[in-house]
Amino acid sequence: MSKTENYDFEPLSLGSTGAIVLMVQKTLNSIGYELDSNGVFDEHMDEVVRNFQEHREILPLDGVVGVETMLELDRLFSLPH
């Protein structure tokens, strides 16, 4: 069984809003990306997510915070800073 099969998660993409988007923004900010922490997945966040995916070699490079991208963010955020 893959590590993502039991992960219940609604992907985030351009136009998404809410607390989960805000959490992702804060996480990306904490690891060196620059985003407004406003809970809105806008064009700039799409670009930042694509850059993160490219840097971490997460495919596809689609700007969507899907399961693989979220797991990598969680892994990085869990590391000691």
N, CA, C and O atoms as CSV, one atom per row, in Angstrom:
chain,resi,resn,atom,element,x,y,z
A,1,MET,N,N,0.845,-1.186,0.000
A,1,MET,CA,C,0.000,0.000,0.000
A,1,MET,C,C,0.886,1.244,0.000
A,1,MET,O,O,1.837,1.334,0.776
A,2,SER,N,N,0.581,2.173,-0.846
A,2,SER,CA,C,1.362,3.408,-0.939
A,2,SER,C,C,1.083,4.291,0.270
A,2,SER,O,O,0.041,4.179,0.916
A,3,LYS,N,N,2.038,5.173,0.563
A,3,LYS,CA,C,1.890,6.055,1.725
A,3,LYS,C,C,0.766,7.063,1.549
A,3,LYS,O,O,0.347,7.690,2.522
A,4,THR,N,N,0.266,7.232,0.315
A,4,THR,CA,C,-0.768,8.236,0.074
A,4,THR,C,C,-2.172,7.653,0.030
A,4,THR,O,O,-3.142,8.410,-0.001
A,5,GLU,N,N,-2.310,6.337,0.026
A,5,GLU,CA,C,-3.635,5.741,-0.137
A,5,GLU,C,C,-4.590,6.068,1.003
A,5,GLU,O,O,-5.796,6.173,0.776
A,6,ASN,N,N,-4.089,6.231,2.209
A,6,ASN,CA,C,-4.955,6.503,3.355
A,6,ASN,C,C,-4.962,7.975,3.747
A,6,ASN,O,O,-5.428,8.319,4.834
A,7,TYR,N,N,-4.466,8.830,2.901
A,7,TYR,CA,C,-4.370,10.255,3.199
A,7,TYR,C,C,-5.606,10.945,2.647
A,7,TYR,O,O,-5.739,11.098,1.433
A,8,ASP,N,N,-6.519,11.366,3.528
A,8,ASP,CA,C,-7.755,12.026,3.121
A,8,ASP,C,C,-7.487,13.521,3.005
A,8,ASP,O,O,-7.359,14.223,4.008
A,9,PHE,N,N,-7.404,14.000,1.755
A,9,PHE,CA,C,-6.997,15.379,1.548
A,9,PHE,C,C,-7.606,15.899,0.255
A,9,PHE,O,O,-7.553,15.233,-0.779
A,10,GLU,N,N,-8.179,17.084,0.320
A,10,GLU,CA,C,-8.718,17.760,-0.866
A,10,GLU,C,C,-7.619,18.659,-1.429
A,10,GLU,O,O,-7.177,19.583,-0.746
A,11,PRO,N,N,-7.166,18.405,-2.672
A,11,PRO,CA,C,-6.089,19.225,-3.238
A,11,PRO,C,C,-6.434,20.716,-3.242
A,11,PRO,O,O,-7.592,21.104,-3.395
A,12,LEU,N,N,-5.406,21.530,-3.072
A,12,LEU,CA,C,-5.548,22.983,-3.084
A,12,LEU,C,C,-4.970,23.518,-4.383
A,12,LEU,O,O,-3.911,23.079,-4.832
A,13,SER,N,N,-5.673,24.466,-4.979
A,13,SER,CA,C,-5.193,25.051,-6.233
A,13,SER,C,C,-5.710,26.477,-6.349
A,13,SER,O,O,-6.423,26.974,-5.477
A,14,LEU,N,N,-5.333,27.118,-7.445
A,14,LEU,CA,C,-5.723,28.491,-7.710
A,14,LEU,C,C,-7.209,28.690,-7.408
A,14,LEU,O,O,-8.060,27.981,-7.946
A,15,GLY,N,N,-7.511,29.654,-6.548
A,15,GLY,CA,C,-8.889,29.948,-6.174
A,15,GLY,C,C,-9.325,29.334,-4.856
A,15,GLY,O,O,-10.348,29.734,-4.300
A,16,SER,N,N,-8.561,28.357,-4.339
A,16,SER,CA,C,-8.897,27.760,-3.044
A,16,SER,C,C,-8.722,28.804,-1.945
A,16,SER,O,O,-7.883,29.698,-2.053
A,17,THR,N,N,-9.518,28.682,-0.896
A,17,THR,CA,C,-9.419,29.590,0.244
A,17,THR,C,C,-9.621,28.808,1.530
A,17,THR,O,O,-10.152,27.697,1.518
A,18,GLY,N,N,-9.196,29.395,2.634
A,18,GLY,CA,C,-9.499,28.807,3.923
A,18,GLY,C,C,-8.287,28.527,4.790
A,18,GLY,O,O,-7.159,28.904,4.471
A,19,ALA,N,N,-8.560,27.852,5.899
A,19,ALA,CA,C,-7.550,27.599,6.922
A,19,ALA,C,C,-6.414,26.717,6.424
A,19,ALA,O,O,-5.264,26.922,6.812
A,20,ILE,N,N,-6.711,25.745,5.579
A,20,ILE,CA,C,-5.653,24.853,5.081
A,20,ILE,C,C,-4.711,25.638,4.167
A,20,ILE,O,O,-3.495,25.456,4.223
A,21,VAL,N,N,-5.274,26.509,3.327
A,21,VAL,CA,C,-4.437,27.354,2.462
A,21,VAL,C,C,-3.536,28.223,3.337
A,21,VAL,O,O,-2.344,28.360,3.061
A,22,LEU,N,N,-4.095,28.800,4.375
A,22,LEU,CA,C,-3.320,29.632,5.295
A,22,LEU,C,C,-2.188,28.827,5.933
A,22,LEU,O,O,-1.067,29.323,6.048
A,23,MET,N,N,-2.468,27.604,6.344
A,23,MET,CA,C,-1.451,26.743,6.944
A,23,MET,C,C,-0.318,26.478,5.947
A,23,MET,O,O,0.855,26.528,6.315
A,24,VAL,N,N,-0.667,26.197,4.686
A,24,VAL,CA,C,0.346,25.950,3.655
A,24,VAL,C,C,1.171,27.216,3.424
A,24,VAL,O,O,2.392,27.142,3.288
A,25,GLN,N,N,0.518,28.363,3.380
A,25,GLN,CA,C,1.244,29.629,3.203
A,25,GLN,C,C,2.248,29.837,4.334
A,25,GLN,O,O,3.400,30.193,4.086
A,26,LYS,N,N,1.819,29.619,5.559
A,26,LYS,CA,C,2.708,29.803,6.708
A,26,LYS,C,C,3.861,28.806,6.675
A,26,LYS,O,O,4.991,29.144,7.027
A,27,THR,N,N,3.573,27.578,6.250
A,27,THR,CA,C,4.619,26.563,6.147
A,27,THR,C,C,5.642,26.955,5.092
A,27,THR,O,O,6.846,26.886,5.338
A,28,LEU,N,N,5.170,27.368,3.916
A,28,LEU,CA,C,6.088,27.799,2.857
A,28,LEU,C,C,6.914,29.004,3.309
A,28,LEU,O,O,8.109,29.076,3.025
A,29,ASN,N,N,6.290,29.941,4.006
A,29,ASN,CA,C,7.025,31.097,4.531
A,29,ASN,C,C,8.109,30.656,5.516
A,29,ASN,O,O,9.207,31.213,5.522
A,30,SER,N,N,7.804,29.664,6.342
A,30,SER,CA,C,8.754,29.220,7.365
A,30,SER,C,C,9.979,28.538,6.770
A,30,SER,O,O,11.013,28.436,7.431
A,31,ILE,N,N,9.873,28.066,5.521
A,31,ILE,CA,C,11.021,27.409,4.888
A,31,ILE,C,C,11.657,28.288,3.811
A,31,ILE,O,O,12.433,27.808,2.985
A,32,GLY,N,N,11.318,29.592,3.829
A,32,GLY,CA,C,12.040,30.534,2.999
A,32,GLY,C,C,11.324,31.126,1.803
A,32,GLY,O,O,11.884,31.982,1.118
A,33,TYR,N,N,10.114,30.698,1.535
A,33,TYR,CA,C,9.351,31.297,0.440
A,33,TYR,C,C,8.624,32.525,0.977
A,33,TYR,O,O,8.404,32.642,2.182
A,34,GLU,N,N,8.253,33.434,0.089
A,34,GLU,CA,C,7.582,34.659,0.525
A,34,GLU,C,C,6.173,34.720,-0.044
A,34,GLU,O,O,5.968,34.862,-1.249
A,35,LEU,N,N,5.215,34.607,0.857
A,35,LEU,CA,C,3.796,34.645,0.493
A,35,LEU,C,C,3.038,35.499,1.487
A,35,LEU,O,O,3.426,35.598,2.651
A,36,ASP,N,N,1.957,36.117,1.032
A,36,ASP,CA,C,1.018,36.731,1.965
A,36,ASP,C,C,0.311,35.601,2.696
A,36,ASP,O,O,-0.101,34.623,2.073
A,37,SER,N,N,0.169,35.721,3.991
A,37,SER,CA,C,-0.575,34.734,4.777
A,37,SER,C,C,-2.001,35.235,4.923
A,37,SER,O,O,-2.370,35.826,5.938
A,38,ASN,N,N,-2.802,34.986,3.880
A,38,ASN,CA,C,-4.169,35.502,3.856
A,38,ASN,C,C,-5.222,34.428,3.589
A,38,ASN,O,O,-6.411,34.739,3.520
A,39,GLY,N,N,-4.805,33.170,3.437
A,39,GLY,CA,C,-5.757,32.091,3.218
A,39,GLY,C,C,-6.335,32.032,1.821
A,39,GLY,O,O,-7.318,31.330,1.589
A,40,VAL,N,N,-5.734,32.768,0.872
A,40,VAL,CA,C,-6.225,32.790,-0.509
A,40,VAL,C,C,-5.135,32.245,-1.430
A,40,VAL,O,O,-4.016,32.756,-1.447
A,41,PHE,N,N,-5.467,31.212,-2.189
A,41,PHE,CA,C,-4.532,30.611,-3.147
A,41,PHE,C,C,-4.617,31.422,-4.438
A,41,PHE,O,O,-5.475,31.181,-5.287
A,42,ASP,N,N,-3.704,32.392,-4.565
A,42,ASP,CA,C,-3.720,33.298,-5.716
A,42,ASP,C,C,-2.624,32.923,-6.716
A,42,ASP,O,O,-1.961,31.896,-6.568
A,43,GLU,N,N,-2.442,33.768,-7.734
A,43,GLU,CA,C,-1.464,33.493,-8.785
A,43,GLU,C,C,-0.042,33.406,-8.228
A,43,GLU,O,O,0.747,32.570,-8.669
A,44,HIS,N,N,0.283,34.263,-7.267
A,44,HIS,CA,C,1.629,34.231,-6.683
A,44,HIS,C,C,1.855,32.922,-5.934
A,44,HIS,O,O,2.934,32.337,-6.028
A,45,MET,N,N,0.861,32.459,-5.200
A,45,MET,CA,C,1.004,31.190,-4.488
A,45,MET,C,C,1.166,30.045,-5.475
A,45,MET,O,O,1.948,29.127,-5.229
A,46,ASP,N,N,0.446,30.081,-6.581
A,46,ASP,CA,C,0.583,29.055,-7.618
A,46,ASP,C,C,2.036,28.996,-8.095
A,46,ASP,O,O,2.602,27.912,-8.236
A,47,GLU,N,N,2.631,30.152,-8.341
A,47,GLU,CA,C,4.028,30.226,-8.788
A,47,GLU,C,C,4.978,29.685,-7.719
A,47,GLU,O,O,5.911,28.946,-8.033
A,48,VAL,N,N,4.743,30.049,-6.466
A,48,VAL,CA,C,5.585,29.581,-5.363
A,48,VAL,C,C,5.475,28.067,-5.219
A,48,VAL,O,O,6.485,27.391,-5.025
A,49,VAL,N,N,4.266,27.530,-5.311
A,49,VAL,CA,C,4.079,26.080,-5.196
A,49,VAL,C,C,4.810,25.369,-6.335
A,49,VAL,O,O,5.451,24.342,-6.109
A,50,ARG,N,N,4.721,25.900,-7.548
A,50,ARG,CA,C,5.454,25.306,-8.681
A,50,ARG,C,C,6.966,25.326,-8.426
A,50,ARG,O,O,7.654,24.347,-8.713
A,51,ASN,N,N,7.479,26.430,-7.892
A,51,ASN,CA,C,8.908,26.512,-7.562
A,51,ASN,C,C,9.281,25.487,-6.498
A,51,ASN,O,O,10.315,24.827,-6.604
A,52,PHE,N,N,8.446,25.353,-5.479
A,52,PHE,CA,C,8.675,24.362,-4.428
A,52,PHE,C,C,8.682,22.958,-5.028
A,52,PHE,O,O,9.569,22.158,-4.731
A,53,GLN,N,N,7.697,22.661,-5.869
A,53,GLN,CA,C,7.622,21.338,-6.493
A,53,GLN,C,C,8.867,21.060,-7.340
A,53,GLN,O,O,9.411,19.956,-7.306
A,54,GLU,N,N,9.307,22.051,-8.090
A,54,GLU,CA,C,10.497,21.872,-8.923
A,54,GLU,C,C,11.728,21.632,-8.048
A,54,GLU,O,O,12.524,20.734,-8.325
A,55,HIS,N,N,11.883,22.427,-7.002
A,55,HIS,CA,C,13.035,22.303,-6.106
A,55,HIS,C,C,13.055,20.957,-5.400
A,55,HIS,O,O,14.123,20.375,-5.211
A,56,ARG,N,N,11.896,20.456,-5.008
A,56,ARG,CA,C,11.796,19.187,-4.270
A,56,ARG,C,C,11.570,17.990,-5.194
A,56,ARG,O,O,11.413,16.862,-4.727
A,57,GLU,N,N,11.554,18.241,-6.518
A,57,GLU,CA,C,11.361,17.193,-7.532
A,57,GLU,C,C,10.050,16.432,-7.328
A,57,GLU,O,O,10.013,15.202,-7.353
A,58,ILE,N,N,8.992,17.190,-7.127
A,58,ILE,CA,C,7.647,16.627,-6.984
A,58,ILE,C,C,6.944,16.795,-8.320
A,58,ILE,O,O,6.802,17.913,-8.817
A,59,LEU,N,N,6.509,15.699,-8.894
A,59,LEU,CA,C,5.817,15.748,-10.182
A,59,LEU,C,C,4.354,15.414,-9.991
A,59,LEU,O,O,4.022,14.639,-9.094
A,60,PRO,N,N,3.466,15.970,-10.800
A,60,PRO,CA,C,3.751,16.957,-11.832
A,60,PRO,C,C,3.981,18.339,-11.226
A,60,PRO,O,O,3.545,18.630,-10.112
A,61,LEU,N,N,4.670,19.175,-11.981
A,61,LEU,CA,C,4.880,20.574,-11.590
A,61,LEU,C,C,3.645,21.352,-12.013
A,61,LEU,O,O,3.650,22.040,-13.034
A,62,ASP,N,N,2.589,21.237,-11.221
A,62,ASP,CA,C,1.298,21.784,-11.642
A,62,ASP,C,C,0.779,22.918,-10.768
A,62,ASP,O,O,-0.272,23.487,-11.062
A,63,GLY,N,N,1.494,23.256,-9.702
A,63,GLY,CA,C,1.032,24.317,-8.822
A,63,GLY,C,C,-0.090,23.901,-7.891
A,63,GLY,O,O,-0.619,24.726,-7.146
A,64,VAL,N,N,-0.456,22.630,-7.926
A,64,VAL,CA,C,-1.520,22.107,-7.065
A,64,VAL,C,C,-0.881,21.495,-5.822
A,64,VAL,O,O,0.070,20.719,-5.919
A,65,VAL,N,N,-1.408,21.848,-4.663
A,65,VAL,CA,C,-0.952,21.220,-3.428
A,65,VAL,C,C,-1.795,19.964,-3.249
A,65,VAL,O,O,-2.841,19.967,-2.599
A,66,GLY,N,N,-1.294,18.889,-3.857
A,66,GLY,CA,C,-1.925,17.582,-3.732
A,66,GLY,C,C,-1.264,16.807,-2.609
A,66,GLY,O,O,-0.513,17.367,-1.810
A,67,VAL,N,N,-1.547,15.525,-2.556
A,67,VAL,CA,C,-1.053,14.694,-1.464
A,67,VAL,C,C,0.472,14.696,-1.388
A,67,VAL,O,O,1.029,14.903,-0.310
A,68,GLU,N,N,1.158,14.471,-2.509
A,68,GLU,CA,C,2.626,14.402,-2.480
A,68,GLU,C,C,3.247,15.725,-2.029
A,68,GLU,O,O,4.187,15.736,-1.234
A,69,THR,N,N,2.721,16.826,-2.536
A,69,THR,CA,C,3.240,18.139,-2.144
A,69,THR,C,C,2.978,18.391,-0.663
A,69,THR,O,O,3.856,18.887,0.043
A,70,MET,N,N,1.784,18.057,-0.186
A,70,MET,CA,C,1.454,18.262,1.223
A,70,MET,C,C,2.323,17.389,2.126
A,70,MET,O,O,2.770,17.841,3.179
A,71,LEU,N,N,2.563,16.148,1.722
A,71,LEU,CA,C,3.419,15.274,2.525
A,71,LEU,C,C,4.843,15.824,2.614
A,71,LEU,O,O,5.472,15.751,3.670
A,72,GLU,N,N,5.349,16.371,1.515
A,72,GLU,CA,C,6.698,16.952,1.532
A,72,GLU,C,C,6.738,18.200,2.406
A,72,GLU,O,O,7.699,18.397,3.149
A,73,LEU,N,N,5.721,19.040,2.332
A,73,LEU,CA,C,5.653,20.213,3.207
A,73,LEU,C,C,5.621,19.784,4.671
A,73,LEU,O,O,6.306,20.364,5.513
A,74,ASP,N,N,4.830,18.773,4.959
A,74,ASP,CA,C,4.721,18.272,6.327
A,74,ASP,C,C,6.063,17.721,6.803
A,74,ASP,O,O,6.476,17.960,7.937
A,75,ARG,N,N,6.734,16.984,5.928
A,75,ARG,CA,C,8.033,16.416,6.278
A,75,ARG,C,C,9.042,17.527,6.576
A,75,ARG,O,O,9.755,17.464,7.578
A,76,LEU,N,N,9.102,18.533,5.719
A,76,LEU,CA,C,10.050,19.627,5.918
A,76,LEU,C,C,9.724,20.442,7.163
A,76,LEU,O,O,10.626,20.842,7.899
A,77,PHE,N,N,8.447,20.685,7.397
A,77,PHE,CA,C,8.046,21.489,8.544
A,77,PHE,C,C,8.318,20.756,9.855
A,77,PHE,O,O,8.522,21.385,10.894
A,78,SER,N,N,8.321,19.426,9.801
A,78,SER,CA,C,8.548,18.616,10.997
A,78,SER,C,C,10.020,18.534,11.381
A,78,SER,O,O,10.349,18.147,12.502
A,79,LEU,N,N,10.915,18.901,10.446
A,79,LEU,CA,C,12.344,18.860,10.737
A,79,LEU,C,C,12.715,20.002,11.674
A,79,LEU,O,O,12.107,21.071,11.620
A,80,PRO,N,N,13.714,19.783,12.538
A,80,PRO,CA,C,14.172,20.882,13.400
A,80,PRO,C,C,14.702,22.036,12.556
A,80,PRO,O,O,15.404,21.808,11.571
A,81,HIS,N,N,14.377,23.264,12.928
A,81,HIS,CA,C,14.827,24.450,12.180
A,81,HIS,C,C,16.039,25.055,12.835
A,81,HIS,O,O,16.565,26.059,12.354
